[in-house]
Each structure stands twice: as structure tokens, then as C-alpha cells.
Amino acid sequence: APPAPAPEASGVPADKGSVTIQNWPTGRIGVVLFASNSVRGSEFAQGRVSADGVLTYDLSTVSLGAGGTTPTFGSGPGCLGSVTASPADWKTTVLRVIPAFLDVSTDPGGMANGFVQLWFSQNALNPSAIKVGDQLVDEWVYADRKTRLSGQFDCASPKIKVMFNADFEPGWNFRISTVKAVENGAITEIETTASRRAPASYRLVYQPR
């Protein structure tokens, strides 16, 4: 029988929208920065957080693919396999870090008060509850053109199979991992896809420094 389709991604858009940040300090406004890594100067946009913890962001005018490189999603020590990009010369930028500053309306520089974690879904906050079919938002990905990633990694430690079946549209996308197998509470198989919208279960969580 053919595999069941992944749950429809029906939450917030990747390029612009508003979403409530869980665990945001009560009554505090703030600013978050969208960055490709933890080094100051890698920020390419910022969003504002209201006193009730609602983040409003707009990445629709941010175009970063021209300076990017093809990432090796999912690979690492102890992993065998490969992922192929089509077209192979696509350019991309990956959003990995969201530092947060409290009680300001613009980036004050210096050290952040904490970070907003972007990959949580409803069960990622409780790993023992993760089940087949759960979707985990891994990161925002900018693609300079329509691109397909396909392939597979098999990793030994931890033991996990990562399958890629991801079609990125030009602009900002969410990279989504759908849980395909769980053993003894640990994810052992996931499928990576892409969507312009997050799953309805998508969550953002503030973690103080």
C-alpha cells in the first residue's frame, strides 16, 4: 500500500505572520532577531513581540539566496548516504538562531536575554510523548528558486534514518520532519519535507539565557 500522506501544513506562513511565543515573560515587550548563526552580524531581519507574547515578523522582502551555499541537511559523523539537490546550483540561507531582547523595540546590540526555539511541535516539549505522525518544524529555509531535495541518511549514533522528499518553493519555506518510526521513545525514522506554511501544531518557545 502507498504511504499515508503527511498531515497538511496549515499553520503560519513562513514569509510573514504572527504567532504566540510560549513561555514569553508576562507583560514584557521585546525584539527577536532572525539569524543564520550565533555570530553577531549574521542577523538579516527582526520581529517585534507584544506584551502578550505575540511575535509579528515579515521576511517577505528578505532575499538571501545569492550568497548562500547548498546545505548538507541531516548529515554528520556516523551517517551514511547522500542528498541530491535539483537544480544542484540552488542558493539558500537557513534560519537557525533567534536571539530575543526584552523591554526594547529595536535591537540594542550586546547579549540577548534568551532565545526563541523554532523547531518545537506539541510533543517536542515532551519527547516521551512523540509518536508516529508528529511533525517537527526544524528551521526556516530560503531558496532562490524552486528546488527539490531527495535522498537518505542512515545514522548509527543515535540510530535514525532521515529521508528527504522536500520541494522548496522560491522564497521562505519551513523544513518539516514527520516522524515515521519510534522505538522505546526515540525517533528512529523521519521524513523531511518542505512547505510554505507550518503545521497547525507548530509552536515557538522562549528559553531564557
N, C-alpha and C positions, 0 to 999 in steps of 0.2 A: 504494500500500500504506500502511496506517496506520503511524505512527511506532512504533518499538520502545519498550516501557515502560522507564522508568528503573530502574536496579538497586534492589532492595529496601533500604530503610533499616533496618538490623538491628543497629546498634551500641548505644551507651549511651543511656539516656533523657535527654531534655532537662531534666526537672524534678529528678531526683536520681540519683546513681550514683557510680561510681568509675572512674577512668581513669588510666593511666600517662602522665606527662608526659615526653616525650623531652627529653634534654639537661639534665635536672634535676641539680644538683650532687650527687655521690655522698655518701651518708651525712648529708645535711642535711635537717632537718625544715623546715617553713615554713607560711605562710599566704598564700592568694591572695584578693583582693577582686573581687567582681563589680560592675562599674560601668557606667553609661550613657555616661560620657565621662571624660576625663583630669583633670577638676577634682575636687579633694578635696571630699567631701560628696556626691558622686553615687553612692557605693557603697550597695548595697542588700542584700548578703549576703557571706559569706566562706566559704571552704572550707579544709580542712587538708590538708597534703601530708606524707606519711610519709617516713621516711629512705630508702625505696626508690623515692621519686618518684611514689607513687600519690596522686592528688587525690581526696578524698571531698567531695561537695557535695550540698546539699539546697536547692532553690529552690521546693519544693512549697508552702511556706507564704507565699511572697512574692507579693503581688498589687499590681502597679504600674500596671495599665492605666488606672485612673481619672484619673491625672494626665498621661497620655501624649498624643501627637498622632499623626495619620496621617503616617507617614514617606514620603519620595519615593524609595523604593528604586531605585537604579540610574540616577537622573537626574544630570545635571551639564552643565557648559559643553560645547557642541558636540553635545549629544544631542537628538534629536527623537523625539516620541512621548509616550505617557502611560500611566499605570497606574491602573486603577479599583479601588477597594475596595468590596466589597459584604458587609455594610452600610457605607455611606460614613462613618458616625459612630463606627466602632470606635475603641477606645483601645488604645494599645500602648506598650511600652517595649522598647528594643533594647539588648542587652548588647554593648558594643563594646570594653571595656578590662578587662584582668585584670592589675593590678599584683601582684607577688609579693615577699614578705618572707622572708628566710632566717633560720633559727635562732630563730624565735619561734612561740608557739602562739596568738597573737591579734594583731590589727592594732596595731602600735606607733606608728602615725602617721608623719609625715615622709616621706622619699623612699624609694621602693621600690628593691630590689636589681635588679629586672628585670621582665619582662613575660611572660605566657604567651600565645602566639599561638593563636587558636582556629579559624582557618579552614583549616588545613593538612589535606590528604589525603596519600596516599602519594606522589603525583607533584608536589604543590605545592612540595616541598622541592627538586625538580629540574625546573624549568619546561620544559627542553628535552625531557623525557620525557612531558609531558602529552599525552594522546590522547583521541580521541572516546570518550565514555562515562565518563570520570573524573568523580567527584563531589567538589566542594569545599564544605566547611561554612563559610558566610560569617559567621554570627552566631546568637546566641540571640535569639528574639523572643517577648515575652509578648503575648498577645491577650486582651482582656477578654471576647470572645465568638467564636463560630465566624465566620470571615471569609475571603472569597475575594479574592485579588488577581489581576487579569488585565490584559494589555496588553503593550506592547512599546516599547523604546527602541532607536533606531539612533544610534550614536555615531561621530563621524568620527575622533577622535584620542584614544586609539587606536581603530582601526576595530573595532567589535564590535556585535553585535546581542544585546540582552538581552530574552528573552521571559519573561513571568510567567504561571505556571499554578499558583499557590500557594494551598492550602487550609489555613489556620491553625485549629487546634483551640483551645478555651478553655484558657488556661494557657501553659506554656512550650513552644516549638517550636524546631526548628533550621531556619534558612533555608538551603537547599541549592542550589548551582548545578551543573547537569550539563552537561558540555562537549558541544556539538553539532557544532562545526566548528573545525578548527585549520589555519592556513596559515603555513608557514615557522616553525613552533614557537610561534606566537602564537595564543591563543584568539580566534576571530572570531565565535563564536555560542555562547550559553549559554541554558539554560532554568532559571528559578528556580522551585523547588517548596518545600514545607514538610512537615515530618514531626516527630512526637513523639520519634522515635529517630534517631540519627545513622547514616550509612552505616558498614558494618563497617570500612571503610578509614580512618575518622576518626582524626586524630592531634592531640595538643596538644604544643606545643614551647616550652620555656623559652628566652628570649633575655635574657642579662644586659644590664644598662644600660651 
